[in-house]
């Protein structure tokens, strides 16, 4: 099995969603929902703190499966914190990407609208770029390979 470093070097990409979401509104929505005690927000917040520990433990133990589970769990918890984190168009892109990815989560806080995607072992970055161009011809931005170690 390959380690997390290899996973990050070979299988991690940033993919534009073709959507703009504005982080400042999402942060306000999360705060508002937390303070009014919206259903499930406190539990999601506590789970997010636990997820941070689980992600750190996965990195320390070089546990790729656990790491990928944490990335997917992150997306689920973000949606519980605020429905404004995503929209039906972004959800559709995520669902489609999961055909060729082990884990996907939205990232950033602003008008970028990017996904962090971890490709399945049988998928290369070039394969994914072709996949995106065929499935999402309306997305004009480029898929970017993450390069943390150079």
C-alpha positions, -999 to 999 in steps of 0.1 A, spaced: 0 0 0 11 35 -8 15 60 19 -1 94 24 29 112 9 25 92 -23 -12 98 -23 -6 135 -21 21 134 -47 3 113 -73 -35 114 -66 -44 148 -52 -58 175 -76 -77 207 -73 -106 209 -96 -127 240 -103 -165 234 -99 -175 261 -124 -194 277 -95 -187 307 -73 -194 305 -36 -186 332 -12 -169 322 20 -178 352 39 -215 344 36 -209 308 45 -190 317 77 -218 340 87 -244 313 80 -225 288 101 -222 313 130 -259 323 127 -269 286 126 -247 278 156 -260 306 178 -297 299 171 -291 262 177 -301 250 143 -308 213 141 -275 193 139 -251 222 139 -237 217 174 -232 180 167 -215 187 134 -192 213 150 -182 188 177 -178 161 151 -156 184 130 -132 188 160 -131 150 164 -125 147 126 -94 170 129 -80 146 155 -88 116 133 -72 132 103 -40 140 123 -39 104 135 -43 91 100 -14 112 88 8 101 118 0 65 112 3 68 74 -33 54 71 -45 62 36 -79 47 40 -85 66 72 -72 98 56 -96 94 26 -125 86 49 -117 118 68 -118 139 36 -152 125 27 -165 130 62 -153 166 61 -176 173 31 -206 157 49 -200 177 81 -196 210 61 -230 204 46 -245 200 81 -228 231 93 -243 251 65 -263 241 34 -247 272 17 -214 253 15 -227 237 -17 -255 238 -42 -271 212 -65 -246 220 -93 -216 214 -70 -232 183 -55 -236 170 -91 -199 176 -99 -189 159 -66 -211 129 -74 -197 126 -109 -161 129 -96 -167 101 -71 -169 77 -102 -131 81 -105 -121 94 -70 -118 79 -36 -125 112 -18 -137 147 -27 -143 178 -5 -149 214 -13 -121 237 -2 -113 274 0 -134 302 12 -142 326 -16 -151 329 -52 -129 300 -64 -153 271 -61 -126 244 -60 -128 207 -50 -100 188 -35 -100 154 -53 -81 122 -44 -81 100 -75 -86 62 -74 -54 41 -78 -62 33 -114 -67 70 -124 -39 93 -134 -40 131 -133 -41 131 -171 -70 106 -171 -88 129 -147 -82 160 -168 -97 142 -198 -126 130 -176 -134 165 -165 -131 179 -200 -156 153 -213 -180 155 -183 -179 192 -177 -171 211 -209 -186 242 -194 -158 244 -168 -132 266 -183 -105 265 -155 -78 239 -154 -75 209 -131 -43 214 -111 -21 187 -97 -12 195 -61 26 198 -56 35 200 -19 69 184 -18 90 202 -45 
